[in-house]
Amino acid sequence: MDNLNSIQGKSALVLGGSRGIGAAIARRLAAGGASVAITYVQGAAPAQALVEEIGKAGGRAIAIQADSASDSAIEAAVDKTKATFGSFDILVNSAGVLAIAPIEEFTTEDIDRTIAINVRSAVIASRAAARAMGTGGRIIHIGSTNANRMPFAGGAVYAMSKSALQGLTQGLARDLGPRGITVNTVQPGPVDTDMNPANGPMAANLVPMLATGRYGHADEIASFVAYLAGPEAAYITGANLMIDGGFAA
């Protein structure tokens, strides 16, 4: 990594960091010199495999079982990250769920879970991080381009949940700016992951909406997050930043 934007010696917690975009972010932060904690709900084996992969590459990582729907689990993950690494510098809220259905068919349970994972967890984690961070911390939410454009039916609740992060980001930037803590949301478009693969059933409809004509790669999102986590991005805060291949253009 460019030394001008080094995160060497920093510590990071990536909620939902055991797979997809979250895993790519964990790898990228570790490659930049940060010690990284990742959370997972189920599937300890993939999380541990990622920890071992980072370790073999010369990095330092731990895996923490934590359901992002649980306030106490999130707070415990923040505490464990700081206790293990000695500081708490970077929070990435990458945990998320996607439920698509006509609003008439959406269950209250699905609405509650979407809000709990996509919105409430970001609030709770940000609160815990703000208490744990010193000057110059970084809070980065992983939102979605669907906060600005939802071009198909069935996505109202998901879009609503990602739009909420925009307001949270702007408000937290005001709260934490005096401490040198920046807060931003990265809003990816369609990215090739197991949740929405580039050869999956949604791709035929989504690709024509992309100015680039292709899905994004998780590493492309991760590099953007790593930049925001570094010192060169200290003047960027309260921003909702698209990295969506022109989906919302």
C-alpha positions as CSV (number, residue, x, y, z in Angstrom):
1,M,0.0,0.0,0.0
2,D,1.1,3.6,-0.7
3,N,2.8,4.8,2.5
4,L,1.0,8.1,2.2
5,N,-2.2,6.4,3.1
6,S,-0.9,3.7,5.3
7,I,-3.1,2.0,7.9
8,Q,-0.1,0.1,9.3
9,G,-0.6,-0.5,13.0
10,K,-4.3,0.3,13.0
11,S,-7.0,-2.1,14.2
12,A,-10.3,-2.8,12.4
13,L,-13.6,-4.6,13.0
14,V,-15.5,-5.7,9.9
15,L,-19.0,-6.8,10.8
16,G,-20.1,-9.5,8.4
17,G,-16.5,-9.9,7.4
18,S,-16.4,-13.7,6.7
19,R,-17.8,-13.7,3.2
20,G,-18.4,-11.6,0.1
21,I,-17.6,-7.9,0.2
22,G,-16.9,-8.1,3.9
23,A,-14.2,-10.7,3.4
24,A,-12.6,-8.8,0.6
25,I,-12.5,-5.7,2.9
26,A,-10.9,-7.7,5.7
27,R,-8.2,-9.0,3.3
28,R,-7.5,-5.5,1.9
29,L,-7.3,-3.9,5.4
30,A,-5.0,-6.7,6.6
31,A,-2.8,-6.3,3.5
32,G,-2.5,-2.6,4.3
33,G,-1.1,-3.4,7.7
34,A,-4.2,-3.3,10.0
35,S,-5.0,-6.0,12.5
36,V,-8.5,-7.2,11.6
37,A,-11.4,-8.8,13.5
38,I,-14.3,-10.2,11.5
39,T,-17.7,-11.3,12.7
40,Y,-19.8,-14.2,11.5
41,V,-23.1,-15.7,12.6
42,Q,-22.9,-19.2,11.3
43,G,-20.2,-21.1,9.4
44,A,-17.2,-20.9,11.7
45,A,-15.1,-22.8,9.2
46,P,-15.1,-20.1,6.4
47,A,-14.4,-17.4,9.0
48,Q,-11.5,-19.4,10.4
49,A,-10.2,-20.1,6.9
50,L,-10.1,-16.4,6.2
51,V,-8.2,-15.7,9.5
52,E,-5.7,-18.4,8.5
53,E,-5.4,-17.0,5.0
54,I,-4.6,-13.5,6.4
55,G,-2.1,-15.0,8.8
56,K,-0.3,-16.9,6.1
57,A,0.0,-13.6,4.2
58,G,1.7,-12.0,7.2
59,G,-1.3,-10.3,8.6
60,R,-3.1,-10.5,11.9
61,A,-6.8,-11.4,12.3
62,I,-9.4,-13.0,14.6
63,A,-12.9,-14.3,14.0
64,I,-15.7,-13.5,16.4
65,Q,-19.1,-15.1,16.4
66,A,-21.7,-12.3,16.7
67,D,-25.2,-11.9,15.3
68,S,-25.6,-8.4,14.1
69,A,-29.2,-8.5,15.2
70,S,-27.9,-8.6,18.8
71,D,-26.9,-5.3,20.5
72,S,-24.9,-7.1,23.1
73,A,-23.0,-9.3,20.6
74,I,-22.0,-6.2,18.6
75,E,-20.8,-4.4,21.7
76,A,-18.9,-7.5,22.8
77,A,-17.2,-7.7,19.4
78,V,-16.0,-4.1,19.7
79,D,-14.7,-4.8,23.2
80,K,-12.9,-7.9,22.1
81,T,-11.3,-6.2,19.1
82,K,-9.9,-3.4,21.3
83,A,-8.8,-5.8,24.0
84,T,-7.0,-8.1,21.5
85,F,-5.3,-5.4,19.4
86,G,-4.9,-2.7,22.0
87,S,-6.8,0.0,20.1
88,F,-9.9,0.4,18.0
89,D,-9.5,2.6,14.9
90,I,-11.7,1.4,12.0
91,L,-15.3,0.1,12.0
92,V,-16.8,-1.3,8.8
93,N,-20.5,-2.1,9.0
94,S,-20.7,-4.7,6.2
95,A,-23.4,-7.1,7.6
96,G,-26.6,-7.0,5.6
97,V,-29.6,-9.0,4.4
98,L,-31.6,-8.8,1.2
99,A,-35.3,-9.7,1.1
100,I,-37.2,-9.0,-2.1
101,A,-41.0,-9.3,-2.2
102,P,-44.1,-7.3,-3.1
103,I,-45.0,-5.2,-0.1
104,E,-48.4,-6.9,0.2
105,E,-46.5,-10.2,0.8
106,F,-43.7,-8.8,3.1
107,T,-44.0,-10.3,6.5
108,T,-43.5,-8.2,9.6
109,E,-40.7,-10.6,10.6
110,D,-38.8,-9.9,7.4
111,I,-39.3,-6.1,7.8
112,D,-38.0,-6.3,11.4
113,R,-35.0,-8.4,10.5
114,T,-34.1,-6.1,7.6
115,I,-34.1,-3.1,9.8
116,A,-32.3,-4.9,12.6
117,I,-29.4,-6.1,10.4
118,N,-29.2,-3.3,7.9
119,V,-29.9,-0.3,10.1
120,R,-30.0,-0.9,13.8
121,S,-26.7,-2.9,13.8
122,A,-25.0,0.1,12.2
123,V,-26.3,2.5,14.9
124,I,-25.3,0.2,17.7
125,A,-21.9,-0.6,16.3
126,S,-21.2,3.1,15.6
127,R,-22.2,4.0,19.2
128,A,-19.9,1.3,20.6
129,A,-17.1,2.3,18.2
130,A,-17.4,6.0,19.1
131,R,-16.9,5.1,22.7
132,A,-13.9,2.9,21.9
133,M,-12.1,5.1,19.3
134,G,-9.6,7.8,19.8
135,T,-8.9,10.8,17.6
136,G,-8.8,10.0,13.9
137,G,-11.1,6.9,13.9
138,R,-13.0,5.8,10.8
139,I,-16.6,4.5,10.6
140,I,-17.6,3.1,7.2
141,H,-21.0,1.7,6.4
142,I,-21.6,-0.5,3.4
143,G,-24.9,0.7,1.9
144,S,-26.2,0.2,-1.6
145,T,-26.9,2.1,-4.8
146,N,-30.5,1.1,-4.3
147,A,-30.7,3.9,-1.7
148,N,-30.8,6.2,-4.8
149,R,-32.3,4.0,-7.4
150,M,-34.6,1.0,-7.0
151,P,-35.6,0.2,-10.6
152,F,-37.6,-3.0,-10.0
153,A,-40.6,-4.0,-7.9
154,G,-40.2,-5.8,-4.5
155,G,-37.2,-3.8,-3.2
156,A,-39.0,-1.1,-1.1
157,V,-38.0,-2.4,2.3
158,Y,-34.4,-3.0,1.3
159,A,-34.1,0.4,-0.4
160,M,-35.6,2.0,2.7
161,S,-33.0,0.3,5.0
162,K,-30.1,1.5,2.9
163,S,-31.5,5.0,2.6
164,A,-31.5,5.1,6.4
165,L,-27.7,4.8,6.4
166,Q,-27.4,8.0,4.4
167,G,-29.1,10.0,7.2
168,L,-27.1,8.2,9.9
169,T,-23.9,9.0,8.1
170,Q,-24.6,12.7,7.8
171,G,-25.7,13.0,11.4
172,L,-22.8,11.0,12.8
173,A,-20.3,13.1,10.8
174,R,-21.5,16.1,12.7
175,D,-21.4,14.3,16.1
176,L,-17.9,12.9,15.6
177,G,-16.2,15.4,13.4
178,P,-14.8,17.4,16.3
179,R,-12.9,14.3,17.4
180,G,-11.4,13.8,13.9
181,I,-13.5,10.7,13.4
182,T,-14.9,10.4,9.9
183,V,-18.1,8.6,8.9
184,N,-19.0,7.7,5.4
185,T,-21.2,5.2,3.5
186,V,-19.9,3.3,0.5
187,Q,-22.8,2.4,-1.9
188,P,-22.0,-0.5,-4.2
189,G,-24.0,-1.5,-7.2
190,P,-24.3,-5.1,-8.3
191,V,-21.2,-7.0,-7.1
192,D,-20.3,-10.5,-7.9
193,T,-20.8,-12.4,-4.6
194,D,-22.6,-15.5,-3.5
195,M,-25.6,-13.4,-2.6
196,N,-25.9,-11.9,-6.1
197,P,-23.6,-13.7,-8.5
198,A,-22.7,-12.3,-11.9
199,N,-24.2,-15.4,-13.5
200,G,-27.2,-15.6,-11.2
201,P,-30.9,-15.1,-12.0
202,M,-30.9,-11.3,-11.4
203,A,-27.9,-10.6,-13.7
204,A,-29.8,-10.6,-17.0
205,N,-32.0,-7.7,-15.7
206,L,-29.2,-5.8,-13.9
207,V,-26.3,-5.8,-16.3
208,P,-28.2,-3.6,-19.0
209,M,-28.7,-1.0,-16.2
210,L,-24.9,-0.7,-15.7
211,A,-22.9,1.9,-17.6
212,T,-19.9,-0.4,-17.4
213,G,-21.9,-3.3,-18.7
214,R,-20.6,-5.6,-15.9
215,Y,-20.9,-6.5,-12.3
216,G,-18.4,-5.1,-9.9
217,H,-15.7,-7.1,-8.1
218,A,-15.5,-7.3,-4.3
219,D,-11.9,-6.2,-4.4
220,E,-12.9,-3.0,-6.1
221,I,-15.2,-2.1,-3.2
222,A,-12.5,-3.2,-0.7
223,S,-9.9,-0.8,-2.2
224,F,-12.3,2.1,-1.9
225,V,-13.0,1.2,1.7
226,A,-9.3,1.0,2.4
227,Y,-8.8,4.5,1.0
228,L,-11.5,5.9,3.2
229,A,-9.9,4.1,6.2
230,G,-6.6,5.9,5.7
231,P,-5.2,9.3,6.6
232,E,-5.5,10.7,3.0
233,A,-9.3,10.6,3.4
234,A,-9.4,12.6,6.6
235,Y,-11.3,15.4,4.9
236,I,-14.1,13.1,3.6
237,T,-16.9,12.7,6.0
238,G,-20.7,12.7,5.9
239,A,-20.5,11.4,2.3
240,N,-22.6,8.8,0.6
241,L,-20.3,7.5,-2.1
242,M,-21.4,5.6,-5.1
243,I,-19.2,2.8,-6.5
244,D,-21.9,1.3,-8.7
245,G,-20.7,1.0,-12.3
246,G,-23.0,3.8,-13.3
247,F,-26.1,1.9,-12.1
248,A,-27.7,5.1,-10.7
249,A,-26.4,7.4,-13.5
